[in-house]
Amino acid sequence: MLLFACTVTASSQTLFDKGLQQFKDKQYTQALETFNQVVATETKNHAAFYNMGLCYYNLKLYDDAVRKFQQAINIKTDYTEAYVQMGNAYDYLDKFTEAIGAYKKAIQINPNNYSPYFEMGVAYKRKKNYPDALNAFLEAVRLAPERDNTQYQLGLCYLGMNREADAQAAFEKAVNLGSKTGYPQYELGKIYYNQGNTASAIAYLSSAVYLKPDYADAYKELGDAYLEDKNYDNAITAYNNAIRLSPSYADAYLGLGNVYYNQNLYAESIPAYKKAAEISPNYETAQLYLADAYMNSKQYDAALPVYKKTILLNPKNVDAQYGLGLLYYNQRNKTAAMQQYNKVKPLDAAKADKLLEFINKL
């Protein structure tokens, strides 16, 4: 986001410089007042109106921002930057057509400016119009190939189009260009994890949390990678970091429960699974895993209502139906177990046969 100066009188210049410093110090309301003093005497100061637009933009007062950018354009009709920022304000107002129109006007004025192409790509991507977003980002890359954030956005666009290989290449390009945000590293970590390459996943996700220490999602994904690698101590640390940063992170609690469950420490897994289920009561997987943990730790009475809750959420959850049947078997309730067998059979014949083997032992 660029601030602009303008040729003005000495007294106005002093005020203008004061406004610039206030803006840089994120004192947006004070900067607005200062720039307003400038335009009171310098009514054709397009840069002051533009900077006022930026102040309103940062205060999330987007209608006011649009109005000030338009005032700047009325004075300086070829004001590319004002058109770009006006497009951004329109985008936040969900006035997509107006946003695209502003970006296109900026391009018409200066076709070699990467910025309107980049922002247009962001607007199209926000609407999940990935083909048009892709074209805009590719043009931005052509005009400014050194910008890592464009490669990152390009990668997100490719992911939206299910072009994982192209996304991976774009994220790697962003990293190679020196991105320090942690975002392309995070995306690469997820891609490598999905490919089964946990070593590379751990490396990139570790880089993501190093660059962005408050990145809860990256810590959670790092926990998943460590868990897959059976590096349980580091998995616990990663999940706990995710929870520290985001206390209502149900998936992080689920992962933490999985660390203990996968080591057959069923009772120890219960508090984490229970927390995940409390945070998100309709979280089918959390309910199922909690029920399984109760049953495997022989807490049958506790397991019963949780299995029933899971089945209520999804009657076709074969694992929950099978688990409830196994629970009835462990309670020596053959009649109820057979009822569950009849429910499991149309969902998964192999699981039904396995359940029947247990029932026949009663």
N, C-alpha and C positions, 0 to 999 in steps of 0.2 A: 504494500500500500504506500504510494508515493505522496509526499507533501510537495507543494510547489510554491515558489516565490514569485514576486512580480515587481516591476519597477514602480515605485511609489515615492511619495514625499518622505523626507527624513523622519518626521514624527510618526507617520504611518508605518514606515519600515521598522521603527523601534517596537511599535505595537505588534506588527506582523511577526517579527522575530520572537517576541514574547509568546505569541500564540503557538508558534512552531515548537518552542521549548515545552510549553504546557502540554501540547499534544504528545510529544515524545515522552513526557513524564506520565502519560495516561490520565492527565487532568482534563478530560474532555469537556466537561461543563464549563470550566474556567476558560479553556481555549475558545469555546464557542463565544463566550462573552467578549473575549479579546478580539477575535476576528470580526465580531459584530461592530465593535468600535471602529475597526479599520474601514468596513464598507459604509459606515455612516458618513465618512468624509471622502472615501475613494469608491464611489458607486459603480465604477467599471472594473474593479479589481477582481478579475475572474478567479485568480488563485485563492483569494480569501473566501469566495463563495464555495469553491471546490473543497477547501480545507474544512469549512463548516460542514459540508456534506460528509466528509470523512468523520468528523466528530459525531454527528448524528448517527452515522453508520455504526461506529463503535459503541454508541449508547443504545444500539438496537432500535433506534427510532427511524425506521426505514422510509416511511412516507416523507418525513422531514428531510431525510438524506436525498431522496429523489428530487424534491423541490429545490434544494440548494445546488445539486449537480445541474439541474436544468437551468437555473439562473446563471451558472458559470458558462454553460453552453450558449445561452442567449447572447452572452458577451463575446465569447470566443467560439465560433461555430465549428472549428476544426479541432475541438478539445478532445482528443482521443481518450485520454485517461478518465475524463469526466463521463464519457459514454460507457467506458468499461465499468466504472464504479456504480454508475446508475443501473447498469445491467445487473450487477451483483445485488444491489438493493431491491430491485424488482424481483430477483430470484428468491430472496428471503421473504418477500411479500407473496410468494407463490403466483406472481404474475409472469408466467413463463413466456408468453408471446411477446410481452413488452421487453423482457430481459433479452431474448434472442434478437429482437429488433435493435436494441441498443448495441449489442456486441457487433452485429452486422454493420451498423453505422460506423463503429470504430474501425472495422476492417476496411470499409469503403474509403475512409480517410487515410488510413495507413495500412496497406495490405501486408507489410513486412513486420508488423508488430505481433509478437507471439501471444501477448497477454489476452486479447479478446478471443483468440482461438482456444486458449487454455480455459478461460472462464466459461466459454460456450460449451466446451466439453464437459465441465463440471455440471453445468445446468442440464445438459442432455442426460448425463449419467444419473443425476438425481431423479429424473423421470424414467429411468431404466430404458432410455432410448439409446442402447449401446452402439448400434451401427453409426448413428450420427455423432455420438460422443467420440467414437473411435476415429472418424475422419477429422474431427476438430483437434483431437490430441496429436494425431499424426502430423498435422500441419504445424502445430505448436512445436513438436519435436524437430521438424525440418527447419523451422526458423530459429530455434534456440536449443540445439542438441545437447548443450551442457547442463541443462536444468534437470536435476534428479527428481523433483516433485512431479514433473510431467511424465516421466517414465513410470513413477509410482501410480499415478492416475491412469495411465495407459494400461498398466497391469491389472488394476481393479476392473477396468472396462473389459479386458480380455476374460477375466474370471466371470463377469456377468454374461459373457457369450459362451461360457464353457470351453474356452480355449486355454487350457491350463498350461500347455507348453509355451505358448506365446506370453502368458502372464508371468510364468517363471523367468523367461528371458528378460522381460521388462523390469521385473523386480530386481533381478541380478544387475541389470544395467544401472538402476537407481543406486544400488549399493556401491557399484564400481565408480559411479560419479561422485561418491562421497556423502550420500545421504546419512544424516545423523539423527533422524527423527525416531528411528526404531520401527516405523510402520512397514517399510518394504522387508525388513529383516523378519518381522512377525509373519508377514504373508508367506515368505519363503519357508519359514519354520513349519507353518501349517501344510504347505505343499509337500515338503520333504517327509513330514510325518505321515501324510496320506499315502505317500509312495513307499512307506515302510522303511525309510532311511532315517532311523532315529538319531544316529550320530550327527548327521547334518542338521536335523531338526533341532536338536539340543544346542548345537553351535549357534544357529541363527536366532533362536529364541532367547538364548543367554545374551546375545548381542543386543536384542531388542530391549530387554529389561535393564541392561547396562546403560543404554542410551536414553531410555525413558523409564526411570525407576518407579513411576506411579502407574505402570501399564498392567492393570489387573488381568486383562485378557491374555497377555503374553505370559504372565506367571502361571495362569491356569493351563495354557497349552504346554508350557514347559513341564508342568507337573504331569500332564498326560504322556509326554515323551519319556520322561524319567520312569513313569510307571510301566510303560511298554517295555522299557529297557531293564525292568526289575531293579532299578536303582531307587529303592524305597525311601531311604533317608532324604535324598535330594528331592524326591517327589513330595514328601511331607512338607519340606521347607518351601517349595514352590507354591503348593496349594495354600499353605498358611499365609504366605505373602499376598496371594490373590485375595484371601479372605480379609486380611488386614486392610487392604486397600478398598475392598468392596464387601462389607460385612453381610450383605444380602445376596451373595453370589452362590446360588444353589448348585450350579455345575461344579464349582470349586469344592463345596462340601461333598458332593457326590464322588468326585475324584479322590478326596481324602478318605472317604469310606472305602473306596475300591482298593486303596493301598493296604488297608488292614484285611479286607475280605480276601484279597488275592493271596495273602499269606495264611489263610485259614484262621485268622484272628477275628472270628465272627462277632463276638461280644464287643470287641474294641471298635468295630466298624459301625455299630448301631448309633452312637451319638452323632456322627457326621451324617449318616443317612437320614436320621430323624430330623436333623436341622434342615437338610435339603428339602425334605417333605413338608416341614413347617413353613419354610419360606415360600415354597411353591406347592400348595396342596393338590393341584391338578397335574403335578409332574409325575407322569405314569412310571417312568423308569425309577425315580427315587422311591416311590411307594413300593414297587416290586422288589428292589434291592433291600429295602428295609424289612419287608416281609421275609425274604430269603434269609437275611441275617438273623432275624428272630428265630426262624425255624431251625437253622443250622446251629444255633446256640441253645436249642431245645426250649425256647420260650414260646411254646405253642399257643398259649392263650393270647399272647401279645401279637403273634403272627396272624392269627385268624382274621381280625377286623381289617388288617392292612391288606391282606390278600383280597378280601371282599371289596375294599375301597379301590384297589387296582382294577379289579374286574368291573366295577361300576364305571370307572373311567373308560375302560375299553373291554367289552365282553369278549372280543376276539384275541385278547392277549393270551396266547397259548401258554407262555411260561407261567403266568399267574394262575391260569386254570389248572395246569399241571402241578404247580407248587401247592395249590390248595388241596388237590387230590392227595399229594404226598403227605401233607399235613394231617389229613384225615387218616391216612394209613398209620402215621406215627401215633395218632390218638386211638388206634385200633377201632376206628369207626368205619366198618366195611361198607355199610349201606351208603354213607355220604361219599366215600371214596369211589364207589361204583358210579354214583351220579356224576362225579367229576370226570370219570373215565368216559362216560357217554358224551360229555361236553368237549373233551379234548379230542376224541376220535375224528370228528369232521374237520378239526383245525390242523391236526398233525397226527397221522396214523402211527408213525414210528414212536412218537412220544406217548401216545395212548397205549401202545403195546408194552412200552417200558413201565408205565404206571400199572398196567394190569399184572405184570410180573410181580410187583410188590404186593398188590392186593391179594393175589392168589396165595400169598404166604400167610394170610390171616386165617 
